[in-house]
Amino acid sequence: MTDRLRRLRTTPALRRLVAETHVNPSQLVLPLFVREGLTEPAPIASMPGVVQHSRDSLRVAVAEAAAAGLGGVMLFGVPDDHDAEGTGATDPAGILNVAIADAVAEAGDALTVQADLCLDEFTDHGHCGVLRPGPRGDLVVDNDASLERYRDMALAQAAAGAHVLGLSGMMDGQVAAVREALNGAGRTDVALLAYAAKYASAFYGPFRDAVESQLEGDRRAYQLDPANRREGLREALEDVAQGADIVMVKPASSYLDVLADVAAASLVPVAAYQVSGEFAMLEAAAAHGWIDRRAAITESVLAIRRAGADIVLTYWATELAGWLRAGA
């Protein structure tokens, strides 16, 4: 026998030497929720250890993320009031826009402040755009009217200081519309992270608790069908053509095939979002003693990187960065 593949696995030093994939804190982005009117953090029951932040506790979390060497934070706003147009999303004094300004002031240039650009947290129906009567008398999301709201939202978030806008609504043409609005306002400096292959997944449930979703119905008419692999790549390439600076696959772990396809074809950085359901499942299994929590978290993020993600959004970002910096 001449092939002894185990030779390179015999010691920790050898395994480190030949490791094909690494995770660095700078590749991690921490999603953060900020709730209007809170004076202290509010725990999210379905996401153990994750909270809705007050403005003050958000600043602390951003400072911790910067100190941990993270690449960025992604902000989501949870307003008191909702309406059909999601007007709180474009209000300069709205919770998300003031949170962006708070985070930028706290972080400086230590990390990127990213903001979710979608209407679902702000509408009273919970959809990612504005509604109109459909052909069967029902209400459907109006793609082009939603783009107009996205344009305004992009300008508000840019004015608040966001470095990266996370376009998560899955409206056709959203990247081109937002890029045009920013360019027209002279904001060519703002980067666009397109949630390009965002699937209509069952793994978003805890997130909807986190943002107190008002959703009526579902989002299957605009988010991708979980059965479709090639369509995910097609969406990503379309967003790159429209001017996306980064494209994303979401969720991550159940769509590693799509992630690998996008990473192989994309000329721009590729992100993946380890979503709330992925987080909650591992935390629940660990709480029951069924898995080694630290090992499972580390392996799950490594797998996303191995599939091709340059950037990973994960609720464990700060904690994982601490392990990595300690040589875990």
N, C-alpha and C positions, 0 to 999 in steps of 0.2 A: 504494500500500500504506500503510494507516494503522496497522495493528497491527505494532509492532516489539517483540516480547516480549524480544528480546535486549538491549534498552536497559538492563534492570535486572541484567544479568549482566556488564556491561562492565568493572567494576573490583572488586577485593576489598572495598572499602568499601561499594559498592552491594550486593554480594551479602550482606554481613553485615547491612546495613540491612533488607533485605527477607526474610531467612531466616525461614521459618515455624516451624522446630523447632530447639531448642537442647538441648544436654546440659550439665548442671551437676554438679559432683562430689557435691553433696548428694543427687542422685537415684540415686546408685550404691551398691550393697551388695556387699561382698567376701565370697564363701564361703571359709571356712577349715576345714581338717581338723586335728584334734589327736589324736595317737596315744598311747595309754597306754604308759608305760615308756620312751619315747624320751628321750635326753639331748641330741640334736641333730636338726635337721630331716632328714627322709628324702625324697629326690626321688621323684616319681611318674612312672614311665617314659612313660606314655601322655599325660601332661599337662606338656609341657616348661615349666620354670620354676615349677611348682606343687609344693608339698611337703606331707607330713604333718608337722605341727608337734609339737615338744615343748611342755610348758607354758611354758618360758622363751621359746622362739622365738615362741610364740603371742602373748605379751605384747608383743614387739617388733613383730609384724605389726599388732596392734591399735593400738599407738601410732602407727605409720606411717600407718595408715588414718585415724586421727583427725587427724593433722597434715595429711593430704591433703584434708581436708574432706569425707570420705565420709559418706553418710547412715547407714551401718551396716555391721556384719559379721554373717554367718550362720554359726553354728558347727555342725560335725558331729563327733561323737565316734567314735573307733575303739578299742574295748576289747580287752583280751587274751582275755577269756572270753566265751563265748556260751552261751545256753541257750534252751529252747523258749519261755519266757515273756519273754525279753529283760529279765531282772531288773536288769541293769546300768543300764538306762535310768532306773530310779527310785531307784537307790542314791545317797544324798546324796554319797557318796565316789566315785561312778562318774566316769569320765573326762569325760563331757560336762558334768555338773553342776559339777565343780570348774573346768572350763574356762570355763564361764559366769561363775562367781565371779571367776576371774582376769581375764577380759576386762572385766567391770564395774569391778573395782578399778583396772584400767589406764586405761580410757577415761573414767571419770566420766560427765559429761554431754556429752562431746564428740561422741558418736555413739550410735546405738542398738545394743544387743547383742541379737541375734536367735538363736534356737536351733531346730534341726530337731527337730520333735516327731513321731517315727516310730520304729518298733521294728526296722527292717530291719538297722541297724548292730549290733544287740544280740542278735538271734535266731540260733540255730544252723541255721535253715533259710533265713534271709535274706528272709523275707516281712515285709510291713509290719504284720502283726498276728499273733495267736495262731491255731493251727490246730485243726481238729476233723475227725473222719471225715466224708466226704461221702457222697452217696447212691449212688455207684458204688464205694465202698470206698476211694476216694482221700482225700487230705487237702486240705481247703479252708480258706481264711481265714475265721474266725468273726468276722463284722462286730461283733456286739454285745459279745462278750467282749473284742475288741480295743479297743472304746470305753472299757471299764473300765480297761484298761492306759493308755490315753491320758489319762484323768482323773488317774491317779496320776502320770503323767509330767509333766503340766502343772503339778501342784502342786509337784513336785520342782524343775522348772525355774524356776517363779516364786520359790520359796524361795531358789534360787541367785542370783536377781537379774535374770533375763532380762526385757528390756523388751517383746520381741515373740516370740511362739511361732509357729513355722512348721509348720502342720499339713499334713504331706505324705503321709499314709497313704492317702488316697482311700477312707476308710470312710464309708458313708452315716451322716449325723447326727453327724459328728465335731466340727463347730463347736459345735453346740448342747450336746453332752455336755461338751466342755472349758469352754465358757463357764459352764455350770451349776456345774461343779466349782469354777472360780475364784471365781464369785460367792458360792458357799456358804462358801468359805474367806476371804471378805472381800477377795479380790484383784481388785477391779473395775478396777484400774489397768493390768493387763497386757493388751496388745493382741494380737489374733489375726490372723495372716496365713494365709489359707486357700489352699493349693495347690488351687484350685478346678477348673481345667481342666488336669489333669496327664495327659498322653497316654502310652500304652504305646509308647515311642519307641525306635528303634534308636540314638539319639544319646546314650544314657546309659552306654555301655560304659566309657569312661575313668573315670567317677565310681565305678563298681563296683571298679575297681582302687584308687582313692583310699581307699575305706572297707573294702577287703578283703572284699567281699560274699560271703556264704555262700549266695547264692540257689540254690535248687533249683526248676527249672521257670521260670515266667515270671509276670508280674503282670497279664496281660491280663484276668483275671476282675474286676479292680477299677480299673485305670487305663483311661483313655478310648481307644476305638478311633480310630486316626489318620484313619479315613474320615469321622468325624462332626464336623461343624462346629456345628450347632445345639445338640447335646448339651453342647458346651463352654460356651455361653452359659447354658444351663439350669442346669448345675452351679454356675456363678458366681452366678447370681441366687438359687439355693437357699442358698448359703453366706452371702450378704448377709442373706437373710431370717432365718438362724439366728444372726446376730450377728457375722459377720466384719467386722473393721475395715479389712482390705485383702484383695483377691483376686488370685490369680496365674494366669497362663497359662504352661505349661511343656511342652516347650521353647519358645523364642521364635521363632527365624528361620523355622522350617518351619511355624509356626502364626500368622503375622501376620494372617491373615484372622480367626481366632478372637479374637486380641488386639484387633483393631479392633472386632469385634462387642461384646466385653465392655466395652471402654472407652466405646463409644457408649451402652451401657445402664446402666452401673454408677454408683451414687451414692457409692461409696467409692473410694479410690485403687486403682489397678490396677498390679500388678507383673508382670514377665516375667523368666524365668530363662534366660540365655544359657548353655546347659548344656555339659557337658564335651566332648561330641562336636563341638559348634560351635566351641569353643575349639581342640580338637586339630586339626580340619581346617584352620583358618586358620593355625595355627602350623606345620603340616606343609607347607602350600603356600608359606608365607613362607620356611621353611628351605630349600626347593628353589629359591628365587628366582623363583617363578611369580607372586607377587603382592607388592605393596608392603605390608609388614606393618602399619605405622602407619596408612596410609590405609585399609586394609581393616578394621582394628579399629574405627577411628573411624566409618567408614561403617556397619558392622554394628550398632553401638550406636545410631547416629543413626536407622537404619531402625526399630529397635524402639521408640524414642521416637516417631517419626513415626506409627507404627501405633497409638499411644495409651497406651503404658506411662508411668506416672508414676514408676515405680521400676524399675531394671534391676539384676538380680543378674548379675555378670560377674566372671570370674577376672582380668580386666584392670583392675578398678576403680581400684586405687591408681595403676597406671601411667598409665591414661587420665586420671585426675584431675590428675596432674602435667602432662600435655600441655595440658589445658584451662586450668589455672592459669597456665601459661606463655604462654597466648594462641595455642595451636596451632589 
